[in-house]
Amino acid sequence: MQLEMVEQRCLTYLQQVSNPIVPFSRLLAYLRQFADCGEVGEDDLAEFLDKHELFRLFNPLPMDPAQARVVGLSTERRVILKTRVPTRAEAYASMNEILDSMSGALGAAIRDANEREDIELRHKAELLLQRIEKIRAELAGP
């Protein structure tokens, strides 16, 4: 892996995307389309990004992956340029969008559970909805 080329291609991509928070797999796919980065390994890239001062590699949902799959959410790692980290207001707005998306997915899961008469799934989804509302209340503050 040519680290300088990987670094340059990551910088170029992450500077020009409209959403600064990019799924790790999307960045990896972008890199692999170039002959000079085509063989970059997933683990190698993750380690490189994690140790690099210009990038931040993180998991956006501190949630059990199995629970997330039940309600149709992705727990995939994300990458952002540290220079594009959003302001507090932008972060709150983004978090509320994510919570809205999660609420929608959970609402669909509850409807599906009701149709299938799956009481356990409905209960789990309702508990997660309650957690989302607590998070939303915490974000709103006093």
VENLIN-V65255 format. One record per residue. N is the residue number from 0. RES is the residue in one small letter. SS is DSSP state (h for helix, s for strand, l for the rest). OMEGA is omega in degrees with one decimal (* if undefined). Layout:
n=N res=RES ss=SS omega=OMEGA
n=N res=RES ss=SS omega=OMEGA
//
This chain:
n=0 res=m ss=l omega=177.3
n=1 res=q ss=l omega=-172.6
n=2 res=l ss=h omega=-179.8
n=3 res=e ss=h omega=-179.7
n=4 res=m ss=h omega=177.6
n=5 res=v ss=h omega=179.4
n=6 res=e ss=h omega=-178.2
n=7 res=q ss=h omega=-179.4
n=8 res=r ss=h omega=176.8
n=9 res=c ss=h omega=178.9
n=10 res=l ss=h omega=-179.4
n=11 res=t ss=h omega=-177.6
n=12 res=y ss=h omega=-175.5
n=13 res=l ss=h omega=176.4
n=14 res=q ss=h omega=-172.5
n=15 res=q ss=h omega=-179.0
n=16 res=v ss=l omega=-177.6
n=17 res=s ss=l omega=175.9
n=18 res=n ss=l omega=-175.0
n=19 res=p ss=l omega=179.6
n=20 res=i ss=l omega=-170.9
n=21 res=v ss=s omega=173.6
n=22 res=p ss=s omega=-179.3
n=23 res=f ss=h omega=-177.7
n=24 res=s ss=h omega=178.6
n=25 res=r ss=h omega=177.3
n=26 res=l ss=h omega=178.9
n=27 res=l ss=h omega=178.7
n=28 res=a ss=h omega=177.5
n=29 res=y ss=h omega=-179.4
n=30 res=l ss=h omega=-174.9
n=31 res=r ss=h omega=177.6
n=32 res=q ss=l omega=179.8
n=33 res=f ss=l omega=-177.9
n=34 res=a ss=l omega=-177.0
n=35 res=d ss=l omega=177.6
n=36 res=c ss=l omega=-173.3
n=37 res=g ss=l omega=-176.4
n=38 res=e ss=l omega=-179.9
n=39 res=v ss=l omega=-178.6
n=40 res=g ss=l omega=-179.6
n=41 res=e ss=h omega=-178.8
n=42 res=d ss=h omega=179.1
n=43 res=d ss=h omega=179.6
n=44 res=l ss=h omega=179.6
n=45 res=a ss=h omega=179.4
n=46 res=e ss=h omega=179.2
n=47 res=f ss=h omega=-178.4
n=48 res=l ss=h omega=-177.4
n=49 res=d ss=h omega=-177.6
n=50 res=k ss=h omega=-173.9
n=51 res=h ss=l omega=-176.8
n=52 res=e ss=l omega=-178.3
n=53 res=l ss=l omega=-174.6
n=54 res=f ss=s omega=172.6
n=55 res=r ss=s omega=177.2
n=56 res=l ss=s omega=-175.1
n=57 res=f ss=s omega=175.5
n=58 res=n ss=s omega=-174.2
n=59 res=p ss=l omega=-177.3
n=60 res=l ss=l omega=177.0
n=61 res=p ss=l omega=-172.7
n=62 res=m ss=l omega=176.5
n=63 res=d ss=l omega=-178.3
n=64 res=p ss=h omega=179.2
n=65 res=a ss=h omega=177.2
n=66 res=q ss=h omega=-178.9
n=67 res=a ss=h omega=179.4
n=68 res=r ss=h omega=180.0
n=69 res=v ss=h omega=-177.1
n=70 res=v ss=l omega=174.2
n=71 res=g ss=l omega=-179.8
n=72 res=l ss=l omega=178.4
n=73 res=s ss=l omega=175.1
n=74 res=t ss=l omega=-178.5
n=75 res=e ss=l omega=176.5
n=76 res=r ss=s omega=178.8
n=77 res=r ss=s omega=178.6
n=78 res=v ss=s omega=175.1
n=79 res=i ss=s omega=169.8
n=80 res=l ss=s omega=-179.0
n=81 res=k ss=h omega=177.8
n=82 res=t ss=h omega=-179.6
n=83 res=r ss=h omega=177.0
n=84 res=v ss=l omega=-174.7
n=85 res=p ss=l omega=173.6
n=86 res=t ss=l omega=178.8
n=87 res=r ss=h omega=-179.2
n=88 res=a ss=h omega=178.1
n=89 res=e ss=h omega=179.3
n=90 res=a ss=h omega=178.1
n=91 res=y ss=h omega=179.1
n=92 res=a ss=h omega=179.0
n=93 res=s ss=h omega=178.5
n=94 res=m ss=h omega=178.5
n=95 res=n ss=h omega=175.8
n=96 res=e ss=h omega=178.6
n=97 res=i ss=h omega=178.6
n=98 res=l ss=h omega=176.2
n=99 res=d ss=h omega=178.8
n=100 res=s ss=h omega=178.5
n=101 res=m ss=h omega=178.9
n=102 res=s ss=h omega=177.8
n=103 res=g ss=h omega=179.4
n=104 res=a ss=h omega=178.9
n=105 res=l ss=h omega=175.6
n=106 res=g ss=h omega=177.1
n=107 res=a ss=h omega=178.7
n=108 res=a ss=h omega=178.8
n=109 res=i ss=h omega=177.7
n=110 res=r ss=h omega=178.8
n=111 res=d ss=h omega=179.4
n=112 res=a ss=h omega=178.0
n=113 res=n ss=h omega=179.3
n=114 res=e ss=h omega=-178.6
n=115 res=r ss=h omega=-177.3
n=116 res=e ss=l omega=179.4
n=117 res=d ss=l omega=-175.2
n=118 res=i ss=h omega=-178.2
n=119 res=e ss=h omega=178.8
n=120 res=l ss=h omega=179.5
n=121 res=r ss=h omega=-179.7
n=122 res=h ss=h omega=179.2
n=123 res=k ss=h omega=-179.9
n=124 res=a ss=h omega=178.2
n=125 res=e ss=h omega=176.8
n=126 res=l ss=h omega=178.2
n=127 res=l ss=h omega=176.2
n=128 res=l ss=h omega=177.2
n=129 res=q ss=h omega=177.6
n=130 res=r ss=h omega=178.5
n=131 res=i ss=h omega=-179.9
n=132 res=e ss=h omega=176.0
n=133 res=k ss=h omega=177.6
n=134 res=i ss=h omega=179.6
n=135 res=r ss=h omega=179.3
n=136 res=a ss=h omega=177.8
n=137 res=e ss=h omega=178.2
n=138 res=l ss=h omega=-179.0
n=139 res=a ss=h omega=178.7
n=140 res=g ss=l omega=-176.5
n=141 res=p ss=l omega=*
//
